[in-house]
Amino acid sequence: MEFYKRMEAQLGEEYRAFLDCMAAPPVRGARLNPLKCDRRTLEGSLPFPLRPTPFSELSYYVDAPDKFGPLPAHHAGMFYSQEPSAAAAATALDPQPGEKILDLCASPGGKSTQIAGLMMGKGLLWANEAVMSRTGQLLSNLERLGVPNAVASCCHPDKLCKTLQGYFDRVLVDAPCSGEGLFRRNPEAGRQWSPAGVQACARRQSAILDSAALAVKEGGVLVYSTCTFSQEENEAVVKKFLQSHREFVAEEIPAPFGRPSLDGGPARRIYPMDGGEGHFIARFRRMTYNECRIRGFSGYFLGDQARSGRALYEELFTDNCPEDLFIAGDKLLILPPDLPEINGLNVLRAGVELASLHTRRLEPAHGVFVSHSGTACREVMDFAPDDPELLAFLRGEEISTTKRGYPAVCVNGVPLGFGKASQGRLKNHYPKGLRNNSQ
């Protein structure tokens, strides 16, 4: 196969080690979500140990034969199941709380939720996915991991970046690629590989990078990453970008993972021999002024339903209700602060759903509970990870309770859902699509 001929030419003496890695089982990883818990709480909620990786302070190797999905800690958004080296791109981006950050090719949401965790709920995260069929997983993961300050959209990169020109402090382009770094996990992808496919990916990657450059403010950071080994999609794309965008300079990545790029530049490569699957990451900084013309969002809702929403919020939680409420269809949302105008950008969701609107009442939403800590909820039902009552709740069953109103259901203090307490029973409000129906 031509792919392996290319890898032999690229790796030389290390080619045998590469083949040995490709023949071994793929590594598994879990990434801690600091929005929901710390390492101690996560470890106390899992049936397997965690071993640190070199790719992120939040990323761990795990040895676990079973699926992660049914675990209560997974339902609670305590962690994200992620191949360890995939965490390297967000590490290179180095997001900071309070910044405005764009993940331009965001689905399924692994890197977006990692960025959100590093932002600690402060600032604005814009997660965009241009393919509508891929947005459902992005929305689900943003909600499960309790991200309160995200906008999710399905917009062509060129339109989005032209509209939001000069708006973002940092932009991540985790570009669609030939996926050579995933062949160990997905042999079918390897069988579909072709040199023509590599060239097509390189052209698409360059076009996306050209668009992304528009969105970065002066002094801002742009990170380009792929999960492939080909030079055409990595070093060659970087070279073309720097030649056509003199307003950017390449800079060192503030992390020691992987190894230098093949052309001696500051980008970094990760091979299976480095403890992951396969990634390439380059970081640029914009050195010139880039005018931002976008206005702030002006559609906040101040009517009777907003007042009812604030009253409901204060019934459920101990902190003050945010002022930024908005009605979208039959949903009452808590919008992120400092939101820009979103008209025309095909925004799928902004912020957190507080409640659904009914004729005479507001029904609390799942998303608002999972975006809060257990200590912020007025009523809490807390369980150990193996408690039969918790497992029954995750199957969608009613369980017994002495609580009143709308208690948050928690595992080791971390909310994973809620129910309505009535006459000693908790009516289950856990979303049907998330339940452990097989248990």
PyMOL commands that set and color helices and strands:
alter all, ss='L'
color gray80, all
select helices_A, chain A and resi 2-23+39-43+72-75+84-93+110-119+132-144+157-163+180-182+187-191+195-215+235-244+272-274+304-316+366-370+374-376+388-394+432-434
alter helices_A, ss='H'
color red, helices_A
select strands_A, chain A and resi 28-32+51-52+59-62+79-81+100-103+124-128+150-153+168-174+216-226+248-250+259-260+268-270+279-286+325-328+331-334+347-350+352-357+362-364+380-383+399-400+408-411+414-422+425-428
alter strands_A, ss='S'
color yellow, strands_A
deselect
rebuild
show_as cartoon
